[in-house]
Amino acid sequence: MDLIKVAEQAFASEKKELPAFKAGDQITIGYRIKEGNKERVQEFRGDVICIHGSGDKKRFTVRKMSGNVGVERIFPMDSPFIESITVNKYGKVRRAKLYYLRERTGKKARIQERRVK
């Protein structure tokens, strides 16, 4: 049992510090992509719809509008491919899961901004 705890602590110390964000916030994720033998960082900017899971298996869903098409992507929190996460806006929402945004378009899909001190 002690060896398992030691191994978990060793991997836990390697984790990157991510900024605090929740559903409704607009974030930009720098995601490392491999194409052949080249590697580049692609930015994915959108609203956090939900955060699910617990502990090490936590993941979050980000939704953006690309033209008139909604694109959703699920990112694991502990993914080694995530280079950076920056919070652009803090949203003022009353729910933990914002699935209702899938049916809304245009001005109806906007999230009110929350003031942060």
DSSP file with accessible surface (Angstrom, degrees, kcal/mol):
  #  RESIDUE AA STRUCTURE BP1 BP2  ACC     N-H-->O    O-->H-N    N-H-->O    O-->H-N    TCO  KAPPA ALPHA  PHI   PSI    X-CA   Y-CA   Z-CA
    1    1 A M     >        0   0  170      0, 0.0     4,-1.9     0, 0.0     5,-0.2   0.000 360.0 360.0 360.0 -37.5    0.0    0.0    0.0
    2    2 A D  H  >  +     0   0  125      1,-0.2     4,-2.3     2,-0.2     5,-0.2   0.874 360.0  54.5 -66.2 -35.4    2.8    2.4    0.8
    3    3 A L  H  > S+     0   0  150      2,-0.2     4,-2.3     1,-0.2    -1,-0.2   0.887 106.8  51.5 -65.1 -37.2    4.4    2.0   -2.6
    4    4 A I  H  > S+     0   0   98      2,-0.2     4,-2.5     1,-0.2    -1,-0.2   0.936 110.7  47.8 -65.0 -43.7    1.1    2.9   -4.3
    5    5 A K  H  X S+     0   0  118     -4,-1.9     4,-2.3     1,-0.2    -2,-0.2   0.902 111.2  51.1 -64.8 -38.8    0.8    6.1   -2.2
    6    6 A V  H  X S+     0   0   90     -4,-2.3     4,-2.0     1,-0.2    -1,-0.2   0.924 111.0  48.3 -64.6 -42.1    4.4    7.0   -3.0
    7    7 A A  H  X S+     0   0   46     -4,-2.3     4,-2.1     2,-0.2    -2,-0.2   0.912 111.3  50.1 -64.9 -42.3    3.8    6.5   -6.7
    8    8 A E  H  X S+     0   0  120     -4,-2.5     4,-2.2     1,-0.2    -1,-0.2   0.908 110.7  49.6 -63.3 -39.9    0.6    8.6   -6.6
    9    9 A Q  H  X S+     0   0  135     -4,-2.3     4,-1.6     2,-0.2    -1,-0.2   0.875 108.3  53.7 -67.4 -35.4    2.4   11.4   -4.8
   10   10 A A  H  X S+     0   0   50     -4,-2.0     4,-0.6     1,-0.2    -2,-0.2   0.919 113.3  42.2 -65.1 -42.2    5.3   11.4   -7.3
   11   11 A F  H >< S+     0   0  138     -4,-2.1     3,-0.6     1,-0.2     4,-0.3   0.835 110.4  57.8 -72.9 -31.9    2.8   11.8  -10.2
   12   12 A A  H >< S+     0   0   50     -4,-2.2     3,-1.1     1,-0.2    -1,-0.2   0.845 100.1  57.4 -67.0 -32.0    0.8   14.4   -8.3
   13   13 A S  H 3< S+     0   0   96     -4,-1.6    -1,-0.2     1,-0.2    -2,-0.2   0.744  99.8  59.7 -72.6 -19.2    3.8   16.6   -7.9
   14   14 A E  T << S+     0   0  142     -3,-0.6    -1,-0.2    -4,-0.6    -2,-0.2   0.557  79.9 117.6 -83.1  -8.1    4.3   16.7  -11.7
   15   15 A K    <   -     0   0  103     -3,-1.1     2,-0.2    -4,-0.3    63,-0.1  -0.284  65.6-122.7 -64.8 144.0    0.8   18.3  -12.3
   16   16 A K        -     0   0  103      1,-0.1     2,-0.6     0, 0.0    -1,-0.1  -0.589  25.5-112.0 -81.5 149.4    0.6   21.7  -13.8
   17   17 A E        -     0   0  180     -2,-0.2    -1,-0.1     0, 0.0     0, 0.0  -0.732  35.8-163.4 -83.3 118.7   -1.2   24.5  -11.9
   18   18 A L        -     0   0   59     -2,-0.6    68,-0.1     1,-0.1     3,-0.0  -0.768  23.5-106.2-101.0 147.9   -4.4   25.4  -13.8
   19   19 A P        -     0   0   51      0, 0.0     2,-0.5     0, 0.0    -1,-0.1  -0.341  40.6 -99.4 -69.1 155.5   -6.3   28.6  -13.2
   20   20 A A        +     0   0   87     67,-0.0     2,-0.3    -2,-0.0    67,-0.0  -0.651  58.1 153.2 -77.7 123.0   -9.6   28.4  -11.3
   21   21 A F        -     0   0   25     -2,-0.5     2,-0.3     4,-0.0    69,-0.1  -0.959  18.8-172.8-144.8 161.3  -12.5   28.4  -13.7
   22   22 A K    >   -     0   0  110     -2,-0.3     3,-1.8     1,-0.1    26,-0.3  -0.828  45.6 -48.8-143.3-176.7  -16.1   27.1  -13.7
   23   23 A A  T 3  S+     0   0    9     -2,-0.3    70,-0.2     1,-0.2    26,-0.2  -0.306 120.7  31.4 -62.0 137.0  -19.1   26.8  -16.0
   24   24 A G  T 3  S+     0   0    3     24,-2.7    -1,-0.2     1,-0.4     2,-0.2   0.154  88.9 121.0 101.7 -17.1  -19.9   30.0  -17.9
   25   25 A D    <   -     0   0    1     -3,-1.8    23,-2.7    65,-0.2     2,-0.6  -0.509  61.0-131.0 -79.9 148.1  -16.3   31.2  -18.1
   26   26 A Q  E     +AB  47  89A  40     63,-2.3    62,-2.8    21,-0.2    63,-1.6  -0.889  36.0 175.6 -99.5 123.5  -14.7   31.9  -21.4
   27   27 A I  E     -AB  46  87A   0     19,-2.6    19,-2.1    -2,-0.6     2,-0.5  -0.865  28.7-140.2-128.1 159.5  -11.3   30.3  -21.7
   28   28 A T  E     -AB  45  86A  10     58,-2.6    58,-2.3    -2,-0.3     2,-0.5  -0.992  19.0-161.7-118.7 125.6   -8.5   29.8  -24.2
   29   29 A I  E     -AB  44  85A   0     15,-2.6    15,-2.1    -2,-0.5     2,-0.8  -0.928  10.9-149.5-110.7 125.5   -6.8   26.5  -24.2
   30   30 A G  E     -AB  43  84A   0     54,-3.0    53,-3.4    -2,-0.5    54,-1.1  -0.852  25.1-171.8 -91.1 109.4   -3.4   26.0  -25.9
   31   31 A Y  E     -AB  42  82A  34     11,-3.1    11,-3.2    -2,-0.8     2,-0.4  -0.912  20.4-130.1-113.1 127.1   -3.5   22.4  -27.1
   32   32 A R  E     -A   41   0A  61     49,-3.1     2,-0.4    -2,-0.5     9,-0.2  -0.614  27.0-170.1 -78.1 127.8   -0.5   20.6  -28.5
   33   33 A I  E     -A   40   0A  34      7,-3.5     7,-2.5    -2,-0.4     2,-0.5  -0.966  12.8-147.7-123.0 135.3   -1.2   18.8  -31.8
   34   34 A K  E     +A   39   0A 151     -2,-0.4     2,-0.5     5,-0.2     5,-0.2  -0.890  15.2 179.6-102.7 126.1    1.0   16.4  -33.6
   35   35 A E  E >   -A   38   0A 100      3,-2.6     3,-2.1    -2,-0.5     2,-0.4  -0.915  66.1 -52.3-126.0 103.6    0.9   16.4  -37.4
   36   36 A G  T 3  S-     0   0   78     -2,-0.5    -2,-0.0     1,-0.3     0, 0.0  -0.552 120.8 -24.2  68.0-120.0    3.3   13.9  -38.9
   37   37 A N  T 3  S+     0   0  156     -2,-0.4     2,-0.3    -3,-0.1    -1,-0.3   0.348 123.0  90.4-105.4   5.8    6.6   14.6  -37.3
   38   38 A K  E <   -A   35   0A 153     -3,-2.1    -3,-2.6     2,-0.0     2,-0.4  -0.708  58.2-158.8 -98.3 155.2    5.7   18.3  -36.6
   39   39 A E  E     +A   34   0A 104     -2,-0.3     2,-0.3    -5,-0.2    -5,-0.2  -0.998  15.6 167.3-134.4 135.7    4.2   19.6  -33.4
   40   40 A R  E     -A   33   0A 104     -7,-2.5    -7,-3.5    -2,-0.4     2,-0.5  -0.942  34.0-115.5-142.5 165.2    2.3   22.8  -32.9
   41   41 A V  E     -A   32   0A  70     -2,-0.3     2,-0.4    -9,-0.2    -9,-0.2  -0.909  27.2-162.8-106.6 122.4    0.0   24.5  -30.3
   42   42 A Q  E     -A   31   0A  77    -11,-3.2   -11,-3.1    -2,-0.5     2,-0.4  -0.903  13.5-135.1-107.0 134.8   -3.5   25.2  -31.4
   43   43 A E  E     -A   30   0A 116     -2,-0.4     2,-0.5   -13,-0.2   -13,-0.2  -0.734  16.8-170.7 -89.7 133.0   -5.7   27.7  -29.5
   44   44 A F  E     -A   29   0A  14    -15,-2.1   -15,-2.6    -2,-0.4     2,-0.5  -0.976   7.9-173.5-124.4 113.1   -9.3   26.7  -28.7
   45   45 A R  E     +A   28   0A 133     -2,-0.5     2,-0.3   -17,-0.2   -17,-0.2  -0.937  26.3 109.2-115.0 125.5  -11.4   29.5  -27.3
   46   46 A G  E     -A   27   0A   4    -19,-2.1   -19,-2.6    -2,-0.5     2,-0.4  -0.962  62.5 -65.9-170.5-174.0  -14.9   29.0  -26.1
   47   47 A D  E     -AC  26  63A  42     16,-2.6    16,-2.8    -2,-0.3     2,-0.6  -0.724  44.1-119.3 -94.2 140.0  -17.3   28.9  -23.1
   48   48 A V  E     - C   0  62A   0    -23,-2.7   -24,-2.7    -2,-0.4    14,-0.2  -0.660  30.2-179.1 -77.5 119.0  -17.0   26.2  -20.5
   49   49 A I  E     -     0   0A   0     12,-2.7    49,-2.2    -2,-0.6     2,-0.3   0.871  60.9 -14.9 -86.6 -43.0  -20.3   24.3  -20.6
   50   50 A C  E     - C   0  61A   0     11,-0.9    11,-2.5    47,-0.2     2,-0.4  -0.994  46.0-145.0-158.5 158.5  -19.7   21.8  -17.8
   51   51 A I  E     + C   0  60A  39     45,-0.4     2,-0.3    -2,-0.3     9,-0.2  -0.998  31.3 173.4-125.8 121.3  -17.0   20.3  -15.6
   52   52 A H  E     + C   0  59A  46      7,-2.5     7,-2.7    -2,-0.4     2,-0.1  -0.880  32.3  43.6-130.1 164.7  -17.6   16.6  -14.7
   53   53 A G        -     0   0   40     -2,-0.3     2,-0.3     5,-0.2     5,-0.2  -0.323  67.3-111.4  94.9 177.1  -15.7   13.9  -12.9
   54   54 A S    >   -     0   0   93     -2,-0.1     3,-1.4     4,-0.0     2,-0.1  -0.991  64.7  -7.6-148.8 153.6  -13.8   14.1   -9.7
   55   55 A G  G >  S-     0   0   61     -2,-0.3     3,-0.9     1,-0.3     0, 0.0  -0.368 127.7  -9.0  66.8-130.2  -10.2   13.9   -8.5
   56   56 A D  G 3  S+     0   0   92      1,-0.2    22,-0.4    -2,-0.1    -1,-0.3   0.739 132.2  62.1 -74.6 -23.2   -7.7   12.9  -11.2
   57   57 A K  G <  S+     0   0  154     -3,-1.4    -1,-0.2    20,-0.1    -2,-0.2   0.131  72.7 135.9 -93.2  21.4  -10.4   12.0  -13.8
   58   58 A K    <   +     0   0   85     -3,-0.9    19,-2.8    -5,-0.2    20,-0.5  -0.448  26.8 173.7 -71.9 142.0  -11.9   15.5  -14.0
   59   59 A R  E     -CD  52  76A  99     -7,-2.7    -7,-2.5    17,-0.3     2,-0.3  -0.969  16.3-150.0-146.1 158.4  -12.7   16.8  -17.4
   60   60 A F  E     -CD  51  75A   0     15,-2.5    15,-2.8    -2,-0.3     2,-0.5  -0.967   9.9-136.2-135.0 149.4  -14.4   19.9  -18.9
   61   61 A T  E     -CD  50  74A   4    -11,-2.5   -12,-2.7    -2,-0.3   -11,-0.9  -0.900  17.0-166.0-107.9 130.4  -16.4   20.6  -22.0
   62   62 A V  E     -CD  48  73A   0     11,-2.8    11,-2.4    -2,-0.5     2,-0.4  -0.955   2.9-163.7-118.4 135.1  -15.7   23.8  -24.0
   63   63 A R  E     +CD  47  72A  38    -16,-2.8   -16,-2.6    -2,-0.4     2,-0.3  -0.959  11.7 170.5-121.9 134.2  -18.1   25.1  -26.7
   64   64 A K  E     - D   0  71A  66      7,-2.7     7,-3.4    -2,-0.4     2,-0.6  -0.946  32.4-119.7-135.3 159.3  -17.4   27.6  -29.4
   65   65 A M  E     - D   0  70A  95     -2,-0.3     2,-0.7     5,-0.2     5,-0.2  -0.893  21.0-170.6-100.4 123.0  -19.2   28.8  -32.5
   66   66 A S  E >  S- D   0  69A  68      3,-3.3     3,-1.6    -2,-0.6     2,-0.5  -0.892  70.3 -50.3-113.0  96.4  -17.4   28.3  -35.7
   67   67 A G  T 3  S-     0   0   67     -2,-0.7    -2,-0.0     1,-0.2     0, 0.0  -0.644 120.6 -27.6  73.2-121.8  -19.4   30.2  -38.3
   68   68 A N  T 3  S+     0   0  163     -2,-0.5     2,-0.5    -3,-0.1    -1,-0.2   0.270 123.0  92.5-105.1   8.6  -23.0   29.0  -37.7
   69   69 A V  E <  S-D   66   0A  95     -3,-1.6    -3,-3.3     2,-0.0     2,-0.4  -0.891  70.8-135.2-109.5 131.9  -21.9   25.6  -36.4
   70   70 A G  E     -D   65   0A  29     -2,-0.5     2,-0.5    -5,-0.2    -5,-0.2  -0.691  19.2-163.6 -84.3 133.2  -21.4   24.9  -32.7
   71   71 A V  E     -D   64   0A  52     -7,-3.4    -7,-2.7    -2,-0.4     2,-0.4  -0.977   4.6-170.8-120.7 125.2  -18.2   22.9  -31.9
   72   72 A E  E     -D   63   0A  66     -2,-0.5     2,-0.4    -9,-0.2    -9,-0.2  -0.922   2.8-176.0-115.2 143.7  -17.8   21.2  -28.5
   73   73 A R  E     -D   62   0A  79    -11,-2.4   -11,-2.8    -2,-0.4     2,-0.5  -1.000  16.4-143.6-140.4 138.2  -14.6   19.6  -27.2
   74   74 A I  E     -D   61   0A 101     -2,-0.4   -13,-0.2   -13,-0.2    -2,-0.0  -0.894  18.0-170.8-104.4 127.2  -13.9   17.7  -24.1
   75   75 A F  E     -D   60   0A   0    -15,-2.8   -15,-2.5    -2,-0.5     2,-0.2  -0.968  19.7-132.4-117.8 130.7  -10.5   18.1  -22.4
   76   76 A P  E >   -D   59   0A  52      0, 0.0     3,-1.3     0, 0.0   -17,-0.3  -0.593  17.7-133.4 -74.9 141.9   -9.2   16.1  -19.5
   77   77 A M  T 3  S+     0   0   45    -19,-2.8   -18,-0.1     1,-0.3   -20,-0.1   0.861 104.9  46.2 -63.1 -36.2   -7.8   18.3  -16.7
   78   78 A D  T 3  S+     0   0   85    -20,-0.5    -1,-0.3   -22,-0.4   -19,-0.1   0.158  80.5 140.1 -97.3  23.1   -4.6   16.2  -16.4
   79   79 A S    X   -     0   0   13     -3,-1.3     3,-1.0     1,-0.2    -4,-0.0  -0.417  48.3-148.1 -68.4 132.5   -3.9   15.9  -20.2
   80   80 A P  T 3  S+     0   0   87      0, 0.0    -1,-0.2     0, 0.0    -3,-0.0   0.659  94.3  66.9 -73.6 -11.7   -0.2   16.3  -21.0
   81   81 A F  T 3  S+     0   0   97    -50,-0.1   -49,-3.1   -49,-0.0     2,-0.7   0.588  74.6  99.0 -85.0 -11.7   -1.2   17.9  -24.3
   82   82 A I  E <   +B   31   0A   4     -3,-1.0   -51,-0.2   -51,-0.2     3,-0.1  -0.686  46.3 177.8 -79.1 116.2   -2.6   21.0  -22.6
   83   83 A E  E     -     0   0A  88    -53,-3.4     2,-0.3    -2,-0.7    -1,-0.2   0.906  62.3 -12.9 -81.5 -49.5    0.1   23.7  -22.8
   84   84 A S  E     -B   30   0A  54    -54,-1.1   -54,-3.0     2,-0.0     2,-0.4  -0.994  48.5-154.5-154.0 154.7   -1.8   26.6  -21.2
   85   85 A I  E     -B   29   0A  14     -2,-0.3     2,-0.4   -56,-0.2   -56,-0.2  -0.995  15.8-176.6-132.2 125.7   -5.3   27.7  -20.1
   86   86 A T  E     -B   28   0A  70    -58,-2.3   -58,-2.6    -2,-0.4     2,-0.6  -0.983  22.0-135.5-123.1 137.8   -6.1   31.4  -19.8
   87   87 A V  E     +B   27   0A  30     -2,-0.4   -60,-0.2   -60,-0.2     3,-0.1  -0.818  22.6 177.0 -92.2 120.0   -9.4   32.7  -18.5
   88   88 A N  E     +     0   0A  55    -62,-2.8     2,-0.3    -2,-0.6   -61,-0.2   0.870  67.3   6.1 -88.8 -45.7  -10.7   35.5  -20.7
   89   89 A K  E     -B   26   0A  99    -63,-1.6   -63,-2.3    24,-0.0     2,-0.6  -0.994  63.8-134.3-139.7 147.3  -14.0   36.3  -19.1
   90   90 A Y        -     0   0   76     24,-0.4    24,-3.6    -2,-0.3     2,-0.2  -0.902  29.2-142.5-101.1 123.8  -15.8   35.1  -15.9
   91   91 A G  B     -E  113   0B   4     -2,-0.6     2,-0.8    22,-0.3    22,-0.2  -0.588   5.9-136.6 -91.7 149.0  -19.4   34.3  -16.6
   92   92 A K        +     0   0  123     20,-3.4    20,-0.5    -2,-0.2     2,-0.3  -0.877  44.9 149.9-103.2  99.5  -22.3   35.0  -14.3
   93   93 A V        -     0   0   37     -2,-0.8    18,-0.0   -70,-0.2     5,-0.0  -0.897  44.1-149.9-130.3 161.8  -24.5   31.8  -14.4
   94   94 A R  S    S+     0   0  249     -2,-0.3     2,-0.3     0, 0.0    -1,-0.0   0.255  75.7  68.0-114.4   8.3  -26.8   30.0  -12.0
   95   95 A R        -     0   0  170      1,-0.1     3,-0.1   -72,-0.1    -2,-0.1  -0.909  65.3-143.5-127.9 158.8  -26.2   26.4  -13.2
   96   96 A A  S    S+     0   0   69     -2,-0.3     2,-0.5     1,-0.2   -45,-0.4   0.758  94.6  44.7 -89.8 -27.5  -23.4   24.0  -13.1
   97   97 A K        -     0   0   84    -47,-0.1     2,-0.3   -74,-0.1     3,-0.3  -0.975  64.4-167.6-121.7 123.0  -24.2   22.5  -16.6
   98   98 A L    >   +     0   0    0    -49,-2.2     3,-1.5    -2,-0.5     4,-0.2  -0.308  37.0 137.9-106.6  50.2  -25.1   24.9  -19.4
   99   99 A Y  G >   +     0   0   86     -2,-0.3     3,-1.7     1,-0.3     4,-0.3   0.734  59.6  75.7 -67.9 -20.4  -26.5   22.4  -21.9
  100  100 A Y  G >> S+     0   0   74     -3,-0.3     3,-1.0     1,-0.3     4,-0.5   0.725  79.2  73.7 -65.6 -17.1  -29.3   24.8  -22.8
  101  101 A L  G <4 S+     0   0    9     -3,-1.5     3,-0.4     1,-0.2    -1,-0.3   0.714  80.4  73.4 -68.8 -17.1  -26.8   26.8  -24.8
  102  102 A R  G <4 S+     0   0  104     -3,-1.7    -1,-0.2     1,-0.2    -2,-0.2   0.842  99.8  42.9 -65.7 -32.8  -26.8   24.1  -27.5
  103  103 A E  T <4 S+     0   0  153     -3,-1.0     2,-0.3    -4,-0.3    -1,-0.2   0.599 103.1  83.8 -87.3 -13.1  -30.3   25.2  -28.6
  104  104 A R     <  -     0   0  114     -4,-0.5     2,-0.3    -3,-0.4     0, 0.0  -0.695  53.7-178.4 -98.1 146.6  -29.6   28.9  -28.5
  105  105 A T    >   -     0   0   88     -2,-0.3     3,-1.1     5,-0.0     4,-0.2  -0.936  48.0  -1.4-135.0 159.9  -27.9   31.1  -31.1
  106  106 A G  G >  S-     0   0   63     -2,-0.3     3,-1.2     1,-0.2     4,-0.1  -0.329 125.5  -7.5  68.1-137.5  -26.9   34.7  -31.5
  107  107 A K  G >  S+     0   0  162      1,-0.3     3,-1.3     2,-0.2    -1,-0.2   0.759 129.1  64.8 -69.0 -24.7  -27.6   37.1  -28.7
  108  108 A K  G <  S+     0   0  154     -3,-1.1    -1,-0.3     1,-0.2    -2,-0.2   0.741  97.5  57.0 -69.8 -20.5  -29.7   34.5  -26.8
  109  109 A A  G <  S+     0   0   26     -3,-1.2    -1,-0.2    -4,-0.2    -2,-0.2   0.378  82.0 116.7 -92.2   4.7  -26.6   32.4  -26.3
  110  110 A R    <   -     0   0  176     -3,-1.3     2,-0.5    -5,-0.1    -3,-0.0  -0.426  55.7-143.6 -75.1 150.3  -24.6   35.2  -24.5
  111  111 A I        -     0   0   38     -2,-0.1   -18,-0.1   -87,-0.1     2,-0.1  -0.947  21.2-118.0-114.3 130.8  -23.5   34.8  -20.9
  112  112 A Q        -     0   0  131     -2,-0.5   -20,-3.4   -20,-0.5     2,-0.3  -0.384  32.9-114.7 -67.4 143.2  -23.5   37.8  -18.7
  113  113 A E  B     -E   91   0B 119    -22,-0.2     2,-0.4    -2,-0.1   -22,-0.3  -0.603  21.9-141.9 -85.8 140.1  -20.0   38.8  -17.4
  114  114 A R        -     0   0   77    -24,-3.6   -24,-0.4    -2,-0.3     2,-0.3  -0.809  18.4-121.5 -99.5 137.1  -19.2   38.5  -13.6
  115  115 A R        -     0   0  242     -2,-0.4     2,-0.4     1,-0.0   -24,-0.0  -0.611  26.5-162.6 -78.8 135.6  -17.1   41.2  -12.0
  116  116 A V              0   0   80     -2,-0.3   -26,-0.0   -26,-0.0    -1,-0.0  -0.973 360.0 360.0-122.4 131.7  -14.0   39.8  -10.3
  117  117 A K              0   0  248     -2,-0.4     0, 0.0     0, 0.0     0, 0.0  -0.535 360.0 360.0 -90.1 360.0  -12.0   41.8   -7.8
